[in-house]
Amino acid sequence: MSENPDNQSTSELSLALVGSGGAGVMTAGQTLLDAAAASDYYGLMTRATGPQIRGGEAAAILRLSARPVECQDDRLDLLVAIDWNKAERFADELIVDDNSLVVADPGQGEVPAWITDSGARLVEVPFDALTREFRGARTNTIAVGLVAQLIGLEGRDVDATVRRILESKGAKLIEAALAGLELGRTAAADLAGPKRLERRPEPVEPRWLITGNEAAGLGAVRGGVRFCAAYPITPSTEIQEWLAAHLPELGGSLVQAEDELASINMCLGASFGGTPAITATSGPGFSLMVEALGLATQAEIPVVVVDVMRGGPSTGIPTRSEQSDLDIAVHGAHGDAPRLVLAPNSIGDCVTTTQWAVHLAEALQSPAVVLSDQRLGQARAAIAPPPSRDWHAQRKLAGNDTADYRRFTDAEDGVSPMALPGMPGGEYTATGLSHMESARPSASGMDHRRQLDKRRRKFAQFDFGKHWADIDGDGDLWVLTWGSTTLPAREAVARMRDRGHAIGLISIRLLSPLDTEALTEALRSCRRLLVVEQSHGGQFHRYLRSHIELPADTHLLARPGPLNITPGDIVSGLEELTLEDAA
C-alpha cells in the first residue's frame, strides 16, 4: 500500500461493504467503482458470497488506485457493514487491523469478535434509521455517499454515476437515490476516515469497465464466434448473458440449451456447418461435456469451451474460485485425445486469450478449452483497453475441386481440408468411430494409428509464437504460475524487486500443448523456483513435472479455494527462499 507521510492522502486504498442478501452491497460496490473510474482512477471489485441461491451473506471488495491494479490487497483500509448477517464467514479474507476504520449500523446485529479483536477503529452510523429521513432512500445508497465522502471521490462523479445506473428506473427513484447519497455525505462529515485518494493531476487514457466474463465474450466475437449454446451455471452465466445481447448485432445467435450435453453438441453442429461456436460452463458442466469433446477431437470439429472454474469437486463452492479443473481440462478424455488448453492471466487478457483460442481452434480443427475462474470471471474492473490482436477464425477449407475428397487425408501439417455442407463432392459423415482418410469407419490398426499420428502432428508442427506465456525479469529466483494466480504474483514480484531482489516471473497462457523447449529455455538461469497455484493437490506442479525437469530447488505454494492467494502470501514464500539463500 502506497502511503503519504501526512497520513491524509494515498495513491490507493482498499475497502469492503458487507451485508445480508438484498442489502444491495454489490450494487453499492459497482457504483463506487464506476464513480472512481469517472474520476480517472483505476479499480477492481471482487465479490464474496455464500453458496446459497438467494439471501445469505455478501461482500463487495474494492481496491481503488491511481495506477492499474489487478488483485486485492492483503488488508482493508475501510470496512462498512450495512448489517452483520453471517459476516464472520468473511473473517479470513476481510483483514482489518489497527489502521483500519470499520463503520457499522449499531441496530443491525452485534459486532463480530474478529472485528473487535482486530484493533480497528469502530464508528457507528445508523444506516437503517437514516432511510426514514427521506422516503425511498436505501441503506446501500447512503453507504455509497458515506464512503465516497470519506475517501474523496468527486460528488459530481458519484451523482452522475447513480443517474446513469438508474436512468431507466424513473425520476422518483433517482431523486430518492440522490437524497440517500446526501444523507451519507452528511453522516461522513463528522467522521475521521481512512486516508483519502490523492487527486488525479490530469485526465488519463480512456478505460473500460468490464468483468472477466464480459471480456471473454468480447474476445469470442472478436475471434469470429457467431454461435453460442449454453446452460446457465455459476460463475460463467454472465458470458452467456453478454453474448445473448451482442451476437444478434453481428448476425449471430445464442440458444439456451436444456443442459450442458445439449449445449456442446449444438455447438458442434454449428461448427460442422461452418460457423465458429462457443459454449461456457463451470466444473460440473464441463464434466458432462467430456464425451462431446472426444467427438470434436475424433471428427476434428473446432469448438471453444470456456470453463470458469469454481471450488470442487461436485457442486463444491459455486461462488468461489479455484484452479482445480486443470487435470480434467488437459487429460479428461478416454483414448488419446489431445486438445488445446489456454488460460487468461488478467481481466483484460480474457479478451486476448479467448480470441486466440477461437483462432487456434479454427486453424487446428480442434476443441479449445479456456480455463478462466470465478476470481477473473466475476470481478469487475476499470482497466486500460487491452491491445488489439489480428486473430480471427480462419479454417482450412476444401477447394472447389473436391473429386475423390478425403475429409481426413493424412496432410503433412496434420490439418486436413474441411468441406462444409453443400460443397459439391464434399459429402462425408462426421463420426466418433475410428476412421479411414475417407471418413469411412475402420477398425484397422493402421488407419487408427495414422489418424492419431496426424492429430498429434498438427499440434507439434504449428507455430504458436511468443504468446504461449508472459515472461518478465531475470535472475536465479523465479515464480512460475498460470491463470488468475498471476495477478497476486505480479504484485508480489514487484514488491520484492522494490526491496532489491532480482526475480523473474513466468505466467503460462498455453497449457496444452506445453512448449517444453521454450519453458526450459526461459528457466535456464533459474536456480530456485516457486510454483504458485490455487489447488489443493498441486495439479499444475505435477503437470509441469510430467513434461520438464524443474530445478532441484523447486518449492510449491498451493492452496485450495475459497480463500484467494494474496500478494503477501507469495511475498512470504519468496522471503523464505531468499533467507535460505542468505543462510
Secondary structure, DSSP 8 states (H G I E B T S, - for coil): ----TTSSEESEEEEEEEEETTS-HHHHHHHHHHHHHHTT-EEEEEEEE-S-SSSSEEEEEEEEESS---S--SS-SEEEES--TTGGGGTTTS---TT-EEEE-TTSS---HHHHTTT-EEEE--HHHHGGGSTT--HHHHHHHHHHHHHT--HHHHHHHHHHHTTTT-HHHHHHHHHHHHHHHHHHTT---S-EE---SS-----EEEEHHHHHHHHHHHHT--EEEE---TTTHHHHHHHHHHTGGGT-EEEE-SSHHHHHHHHHHHHHTT--EEEEE-HHHHHHHHHHHHHHHHHT--EEEEEEE-B-STT-BTTS---TTHHHHHH-SSSS---EEE---SHHHHHHHHHHHHHHHHHHT-EEEEEEEHHHHT-EEEE-------------B--S--TT--TT---TTS---B--TT-TT------SS-B-TTS-B---HHHHHHHHHHHHHHHHH---GGGGEEEE--SSEEEEEEGGGHHHHHHHHHHHHHTT--EEEEEESEEES--HHHHHHHTTT-SEEEEEES-SS-HHHHHHHTTS---SEEEEEE--SSS---HHHHHHHHHHHHHHHH-
